[in-house]
Amino acid sequence: MPSTTTALFGGAAPAVADGRIRPVVGATLPFDTAAEAAGRLRSHRARGKTVLTVP
């Protein structure tokens, strides 16, 4: 019997891979501002995913 997680999200990876599901990126920030990014997430001001870039 598949786990609950697999049952709920098992089809997500193929849907992302073929473009049926696209993540919403709300902010892209440099890695050195990770504390700021975490603060945005904690304050519930973030919309979409927050992506940290690594130089």
mmCIF file as gemmi writes it, N, C-alpha and C atoms, coordinates in Angstrom:
data_model
loop_
_atom_site.group_PDB
_atom_site.id
_atom_site.type_symbol
_atom_site.label_atom_id
_atom_site.label_alt_id
_atom_site.label_comp_id
_atom_site.label_asym_id
_atom_site.label_entity_id
_atom_site.label_seq_id
_atom_site.pdbx_PDB_ins_code
_atom_site.Cartn_x
_atom_site.Cartn_y
_atom_site.Cartn_z
_atom_site.occupancy
_atom_site.B_iso_or_equiv
_atom_site.pdbx_formal_charge
_atom_site.auth_seq_id
_atom_site.auth_asym_id
_atom_site.pdbx_PDB_model_num
ATOM 1 N N . MET Axp A 1 ? 0.852 -1.19 0 1 0 ? 1 A 1
ATOM 2 C CA . MET Axp A 1 ? 0 0 0 1 0 ? 1 A 1
ATOM 3 C C . MET Axp A 1 ? 0.892 1.246 0 1 0 ? 1 A 1
ATOM 4 N N . PRO Axp A 2 ? 0.69 2.197 -0.926 1 0 ? 2 A 1
ATOM 5 C CA . PRO Axp A 2 ? 1.527 3.395 -0.964 1 0 ? 2 A 1
ATOM 6 C C . PRO Axp A 2 ? 1.287 4.279 0.25 1 0 ? 2 A 1
ATOM 7 N N . SER Axp A 3 ? 2.33 5.026 0.623 1 0 ? 3 A 1
ATOM 8 C CA . SER Axp A 3 ? 2.191 5.954 1.741 1 0 ? 3 A 1
ATOM 9 C C . SER Axp A 3 ? 1.233 7.077 1.362 1 0 ? 3 A 1
ATOM 10 N N . THR Axp A 4 ? 0.765 7.776 2.352 1 0 ? 4 A 1
ATOM 11 C CA . THR Axp A 4 ? -0.135 8.908 2.108 1 0 ? 4 A 1
ATOM 12 C C . THR Axp A 4 ? 0.541 9.965 1.241 1 0 ? 4 A 1
ATOM 13 N N . THR Axp A 5 ? 1.827 10.231 1.52 1 0 ? 5 A 1
ATOM 14 C CA . THR Axp A 5 ? 2.558 11.223 0.739 1 0 ? 5 A 1
ATOM 15 C C . THR Axp A 5 ? 2.639 10.815 -0.726 1 0 ? 5 A 1
ATOM 16 N N . THR Axp A 6 ? 2.968 9.544 -0.963 1 0 ? 6 A 1
ATOM 17 C CA . THR Axp A 6 ? 3.045 9.057 -2.34 1 0 ? 6 A 1
ATOM 18 C C . THR Axp A 6 ? 1.688 9.13 -3.011 1 0 ? 6 A 1
ATOM 19 N N . ALA Axp A 7 ? 0.649 8.793 -2.278 1 0 ? 7 A 1
ATOM 20 C CA . ALA Axp A 7 ? -0.694 8.844 -2.845 1 0 ? 7 A 1
ATOM 21 C C . ALA Axp A 7 ? -1.092 10.271 -3.214 1 0 ? 7 A 1
ATOM 22 N N . LEU Axp A 8 ? -0.697 11.226 -2.39 1 0 ? 8 A 1
ATOM 23 C CA . LEU Axp A 8 ? -1.074 12.621 -2.636 1 0 ? 8 A 1
ATOM 24 C C . LEU Axp A 8 ? -0.218 13.288 -3.704 1 0 ? 8 A 1
ATOM 25 N N . PHE Axp A 9 ? 1.102 12.997 -3.699 1 0 ? 9 A 1
ATOM 26 C CA . PHE Axp A 9 ? 2.025 13.751 -4.542 1 0 ? 9 A 1
ATOM 27 C C . PHE Axp A 9 ? 2.76 12.912 -5.581 1 0 ? 9 A 1
ATOM 28 N N . GLY Axp A 10 ? 2.453 11.642 -5.682 1 0 ? 10 A 1
ATOM 29 C CA . GLY Axp A 10 ? 3.162 10.763 -6.596 1 0 ? 10 A 1
ATOM 30 C C . GLY Axp A 10 ? 3.109 11.216 -8.041 1 0 ? 10 A 1
ATOM 31 N N . GLY Axp A 11 ? 2.047 11.856 -8.463 1 0 ? 11 A 1
ATOM 32 C CA . GLY Axp A 11 ? 1.932 12.321 -9.84 1 0 ? 11 A 1
ATOM 33 C C . GLY Axp A 11 ? 2.481 13.714 -10.074 1 0 ? 11 A 1
ATOM 34 N N . ALA Axp A 12 ? 2.973 14.355 -9.03 1 0 ? 12 A 1
ATOM 35 C CA . ALA Axp A 12 ? 3.432 15.741 -9.174 1 0 ? 12 A 1
ATOM 36 C C . ALA Axp A 12 ? 4.699 15.854 -10.015 1 0 ? 12 A 1
ATOM 37 N N . ALA Axp A 13 ? 5.668 14.987 -9.808 1 0 ? 13 A 1
ATOM 38 C CA . ALA Axp A 13 ? 6.942 15.1 -10.534 1 0 ? 13 A 1
ATOM 39 C C . ALA Axp A 13 ? 6.744 15.013 -12.046 1 0 ? 13 A 1
ATOM 40 N N . PRO Axp A 14 ? 5.99 14.048 -12.552 1 0 ? 14 A 1
ATOM 41 C CA . PRO Axp A 14 ? 5.769 14.024 -14.004 1 0 ? 14 A 1
ATOM 42 C C . PRO Axp A 14 ? 5.011 15.266 -14.497 1 0 ? 14 A 1
ATOM 43 N N . ALA Axp A 15 ? 4.081 15.765 -13.699 1 0 ? 15 A 1
ATOM 44 C CA . ALA Axp A 15 ? 3.326 16.952 -14.105 1 0 ? 15 A 1
ATOM 45 C C . ALA Axp A 15 ? 4.216 18.183 -14.149 1 0 ? 15 A 1
ATOM 46 N N . VAL Axp A 16 ? 5.169 18.294 -13.229 1 0 ? 16 A 1
ATOM 47 C CA . VAL Axp A 16 ? 6.132 19.399 -13.256 1 0 ? 16 A 1
ATOM 48 C C . VAL Axp A 16 ? 7.053 19.238 -14.46 1 0 ? 16 A 1
ATOM 49 N N . ALA Axp A 17 ? 7.519 18.01 -14.685 1 0 ? 17 A 1
ATOM 50 C CA . ALA Axp A 17 ? 8.462 17.751 -15.777 1 0 ? 17 A 1
ATOM 51 C C . ALA Axp A 17 ? 7.879 18.096 -17.14 1 0 ? 17 A 1
ATOM 52 N N . ASP Axp A 18 ? 6.599 17.837 -17.333 1 0 ? 18 A 1
ATOM 53 C CA . ASP Axp A 18 ? 6.023 18.108 -18.657 1 0 ? 18 A 1
ATOM 54 C C . ASP Axp A 18 ? 5.285 19.449 -18.727 1 0 ? 18 A 1
ATOM 55 N N . GLY Axp A 19 ? 5.393 20.263 -17.664 1 0 ? 19 A 1
ATOM 56 C CA . GLY Axp A 19 ? 4.872 21.623 -17.713 1 0 ? 19 A 1
ATOM 57 C C . GLY Axp A 19 ? 3.419 21.803 -17.328 1 0 ? 19 A 1
ATOM 58 N N . ARG Axp A 20 ? 2.752 20.741 -16.888 1 0 ? 20 A 1
ATOM 59 C CA . ARG Axp A 20 ? 1.349 20.902 -16.461 1 0 ? 20 A 1
ATOM 60 C C . ARG Axp A 20 ? 1.253 21.64 -15.14 1 0 ? 20 A 1
ATOM 61 N N . ILE Axp A 21 ? 2.291 21.551 -14.332 1 0 ? 21 A 1
ATOM 62 C CA . ILE Axp A 21 ? 2.368 22.283 -13.065 1 0 ? 21 A 1
ATOM 63 C C . ILE Axp A 21 ? 3.633 23.126 -13.112 1 0 ? 21 A 1
ATOM 64 N N . ARG Axp A 22 ? 3.496 24.426 -12.846 1 0 ? 22 A 1
ATOM 65 C CA . ARG Axp A 22 ? 4.662 25.322 -12.812 1 0 ? 22 A 1
ATOM 66 C C . ARG Axp A 22 ? 4.694 26.026 -11.475 1 0 ? 22 A 1
ATOM 67 N N . PRO Axp A 23 ? 5.831 25.979 -10.783 1 0 ? 23 A 1
ATOM 68 C CA . PRO Axp A 23 ? 5.932 26.694 -9.512 1 0 ? 23 A 1
ATOM 69 C C . PRO Axp A 23 ? 5.888 28.201 -9.738 1 0 ? 23 A 1
ATOM 70 N N . VAL Axp A 24 ? 5.329 28.901 -8.787 1 0 ? 24 A 1
ATOM 71 C CA . VAL Axp A 24 ? 5.291 30.359 -8.833 1 0 ? 24 A 1
ATOM 72 C C . VAL Axp A 24 ? 6.468 30.875 -8.015 1 0 ? 24 A 1
ATOM 73 N N . VAL Axp A 25 ? 7.371 31.603 -8.653 1 0 ? 25 A 1
ATOM 74 C CA . VAL Axp A 25 ? 8.53 32.166 -7.961 1 0 ? 25 A 1
ATOM 75 C C . VAL Axp A 25 ? 8.194 33.598 -7.569 1 0 ? 25 A 1
ATOM 76 N N . GLY Axp A 26 ? 8.162 33.834 -6.28 1 0 ? 26 A 1
ATOM 77 C CA . GLY Axp A 26 ? 7.828 35.157 -5.785 1 0 ? 26 A 1
ATOM 78 C C . GLY Axp A 26 ? 9.033 36.062 -5.645 1 0 ? 26 A 1
ATOM 79 N N . ALA Axp A 27 ? 10.191 35.474 -5.329 1 0 ? 27 A 1
ATOM 80 C CA . ALA Axp A 27 ? 11.407 36.272 -5.157 1 0 ? 27 A 1
ATOM 81 C C . ALA Axp A 27 ? 12.625 35.402 -5.429 1 0 ? 27 A 1
ATOM 82 N N . THR Axp A 28 ? 13.638 36.007 -6.027 1 0 ? 28 A 1
ATOM 83 C CA . THR Axp A 28 ? 14.934 35.374 -6.222 1 0 ? 28 A 1
ATOM 84 C C . THR Axp A 28 ? 15.959 36.272 -5.549 1 0 ? 28 A 1
ATOM 85 N N . LEU Axp A 29 ? 16.627 35.73 -4.54 1 0 ? 29 A 1
ATOM 86 C CA . LEU Axp A 29 ? 17.547 36.522 -3.729 1 0 ? 29 A 1
ATOM 87 C C . LEU Axp A 29 ? 18.914 35.854 -3.678 1 0 ? 29 A 1
ATOM 88 N N . PRO Axp A 30 ? 19.984 36.64 -3.515 1 0 ? 30 A 1
ATOM 89 C CA . PRO Axp A 30 ? 21.305 36.038 -3.36 1 0 ? 30 A 1
ATOM 90 C C . PRO Axp A 30 ? 21.393 35.273 -2.036 1 0 ? 30 A 1
ATOM 91 N N . PHE Axp A 31 ? 22.215 34.23 -2.03 1 0 ? 31 A 1
ATOM 92 C CA . PHE Axp A 31 ? 22.335 33.367 -0.854 1 0 ? 31 A 1
ATOM 93 C C . PHE Axp A 31 ? 22.707 34.141 0.399 1 0 ? 31 A 1
ATOM 94 N N . ASP Axp A 32 ? 23.502 35.19 0.255 1 0 ? 32 A 1
ATOM 95 C CA . ASP Axp A 32 ? 23.927 35.935 1.444 1 0 ? 32 A 1
ATOM 96 C C . ASP Axp A 32 ? 22.792 36.72 2.1 1 0 ? 32 A 1
ATOM 97 N N . THR Axp A 33 ? 21.617 36.719 1.515 1 0 ? 33 A 1
ATOM 98 C CA . THR Axp A 33 ? 20.448 37.353 2.141 1 0 ? 33 A 1
ATOM 99 C C . THR Axp A 33 ? 19.461 36.297 2.644 1 0 ? 33 A 1
ATOM 100 N N . ALA Axp A 34 ? 19.971 35.104 2.961 1 0 ? 34 A 1
ATOM 101 C CA . ALA Axp A 34 ? 19.103 34.012 3.417 1 0 ? 34 A 1
ATOM 102 C C . ALA Axp A 34 ? 18.313 34.391 4.672 1 0 ? 34 A 1
ATOM 103 N N . ALA Axp A 35 ? 18.933 35.149 5.579 1 0 ? 35 A 1
ATOM 104 C CA . ALA Axp A 35 ? 18.223 35.56 6.79 1 0 ? 35 A 1
ATOM 105 C C . ALA Axp A 35 ? 17.028 36.445 6.43 1 0 ? 35 A 1
ATOM 106 N N . GLU Axp A 36 ? 17.213 37.342 5.485 1 0 ? 36 A 1
ATOM 107 C CA . GLU Axp A 36 ? 16.109 38.193 5.025 1 0 ? 36 A 1
ATOM 108 C C . GLU Axp A 36 ? 15.009 37.34 4.391 1 0 ? 36 A 1
ATOM 109 N N . ALA Axp A 37 ? 15.407 36.381 3.583 1 0 ? 37 A 1
ATOM 110 C CA . ALA Axp A 37 ? 14.434 35.503 2.928 1 0 ? 37 A 1
ATOM 111 C C . ALA Axp A 37 ? 13.634 34.728 3.968 1 0 ? 37 A 1
ATOM 112 N N . ALA Axp A 38 ? 14.311 34.224 4.987 1 0 ? 38 A 1
ATOM 113 C CA . ALA Axp A 38 ? 13.617 33.496 6.048 1 0 ? 38 A 1
ATOM 114 C C . ALA Axp A 38 ? 12.65 34.406 6.787 1 0 ? 38 A 1
ATOM 115 N N . GLY Axp A 39 ? 13.055 35.634 7.014 1 0 ? 39 A 1
ATOM 116 C CA . GLY Axp A 39 ? 12.167 36.599 7.665 1 0 ? 39 A 1
ATOM 117 C C . GLY Axp A 39 ? 10.923 36.87 6.839 1 0 ? 39 A 1
ATOM 118 N N . ARG Axp A 40 ? 11.094 36.953 5.521 1 0 ? 40 A 1
ATOM 119 C CA . ARG Axp A 40 ? 9.941 37.159 4.637 1 0 ? 40 A 1
ATOM 120 C C . ARG Axp A 40 ? 8.967 35.987 4.751 1 0 ? 40 A 1
ATOM 121 N N . LEU Axp A 41 ? 9.512 34.779 4.799 1 0 ? 41 A 1
ATOM 122 C CA . LEU Axp A 41 ? 8.66 33.599 4.911 1 0 ? 41 A 1
ATOM 123 C C . LEU Axp A 41 ? 7.93 33.578 6.248 1 0 ? 41 A 1
ATOM 124 N N . ARG Axp A 42 ? 8.643 33.893 7.315 1 0 ? 42 A 1
ATOM 125 C CA . ARG Axp A 42 ? 8.016 33.894 8.648 1 0 ? 42 A 1
ATOM 126 C C . ARG Axp A 42 ? 6.939 34.971 8.769 1 0 ? 42 A 1
ATOM 127 N N . SER Axp A 43 ? 7.106 36.084 8.083 1 0 ? 43 A 1
ATOM 128 C CA . SER Axp A 43 ? 6.146 37.186 8.211 1 0 ? 43 A 1
ATOM 129 C C . SER Axp A 43 ? 4.921 36.995 7.331 1 0 ? 43 A 1
ATOM 130 N N . HIS Axp A 44 ? 4.93 35.939 6.531 1 0 ? 44 A 1
ATOM 131 C CA . HIS Axp A 44 ? 3.825 35.646 5.606 1 0 ? 44 A 1
ATOM 132 C C . HIS Axp A 44 ? 3.67 36.695 4.514 1 0 ? 44 A 1
ATOM 133 N N . ARG Axp A 45 ? 4.742 37.466 4.239 1 0 ? 45 A 1
ATOM 134 C CA . ARG Axp A 45 ? 4.711 38.437 3.148 1 0 ? 45 A 1
ATOM 135 C C . ARG Axp A 45 ? 5.07 37.793 1.814 1 0 ? 45 A 1
ATOM 136 N N . ALA Axp A 46 ? 5.643 36.608 1.876 1 0 ? 46 A 1
ATOM 137 C CA . ALA Axp A 46 ? 6.109 35.947 0.655 1 0 ? 46 A 1
ATOM 138 C C . ALA Axp A 46 ? 4.926 35.422 -0.157 1 0 ? 46 A 1
ATOM 139 N N . ARG Axp A 47 ? 4.982 35.627 -1.445 1 0 ? 47 A 1
ATOM 140 C CA . ARG Axp A 47 ? 4.002 35.055 -2.36 1 0 ? 47 A 1
ATOM 141 C C . ARG Axp A 47 ? 4.769 34.181 -3.326 1 0 ? 47 A 1
ATOM 142 N N . GLY Axp A 48 ? 4.394 32.954 -3.427 1 0 ? 48 A 1
ATOM 143 C CA . GLY Axp A 48 ? 5.133 32.031 -4.278 1 0 ? 48 A 1
ATOM 144 C C . GLY Axp A 48 ? 6.382 31.536 -3.568 1 0 ? 48 A 1
ATOM 145 N N . LYS Axp A 49 ? 7.233 30.889 -4.313 1 0 ? 49 A 1
ATOM 146 C CA . LYS Axp A 49 ? 8.461 30.313 -3.769 1 0 ? 49 A 1
ATOM 147 C C . LYS Axp A 49 ? 9.551 31.367 -3.687 1 0 ? 49 A 1
ATOM 148 N N . THR Axp A 50 ? 10.38 31.248 -2.666 1 0 ? 50 A 1
ATOM 149 C CA . THR Axp A 50 ? 11.547 32.098 -2.552 1 0 ? 50 A 1
ATOM 150 C C . THR Axp A 50 ? 12.767 31.279 -2.946 1 0 ? 50 A 1
ATOM 151 N N . VAL Axp A 51 ? 13.51 31.752 -3.927 1 0 ? 51 A 1
ATOM 152 C CA . VAL Axp A 51 ? 14.665 31.034 -4.457 1 0 ? 51 A 1
ATOM 153 C C . VAL Axp A 51 ? 15.929 31.776 -4.052 1 0 ? 51 A 1
ATOM 154 N N . LEU Axp A 52 ? 16.88 31.033 -3.483 1 0 ? 52 A 1
ATOM 155 C CA . LEU Axp A 52 ? 18.181 31.6 -3.145 1 0 ? 52 A 1
ATOM 156 C C . LEU Axp A 52 ? 19.168 31.177 -4.219 1 0 ? 52 A 1
ATOM 157 N N . THR Axp A 53 ? 19.913 32.151 -4.748 1 0 ? 53 A 1
ATOM 158 C CA . THR Axp A 53 ? 20.9 31.845 -5.776 1 0 ? 53 A 1
ATOM 159 C C . THR Axp A 53 ? 22.267 31.733 -5.148 1 0 ? 53 A 1
ATOM 160 N N . VAL Axp A 54 ? 23.078 30.814 -5.668 1 0 ? 54 A 1
ATOM 161 C CA . VAL Axp A 54 ? 24.425 30.602 -5.179 1 0 ? 54 A 1
ATOM 162 C C . VAL Axp A 54 ? 25.398 31.094 -6.248 1 0 ? 54 A 1
ATOM 163 N N . PRO Axp A 55 ? 26.352 31.95 -5.825 1 0 ? 55 A 1
ATOM 164 C CA . PRO Axp A 55 ? 27.287 32.491 -6.81 1 0 ? 55 A 1
ATOM 165 C C . PRO Axp A 55 ? 28.155 31.421 -7.444 1 0 ? 55 A 1
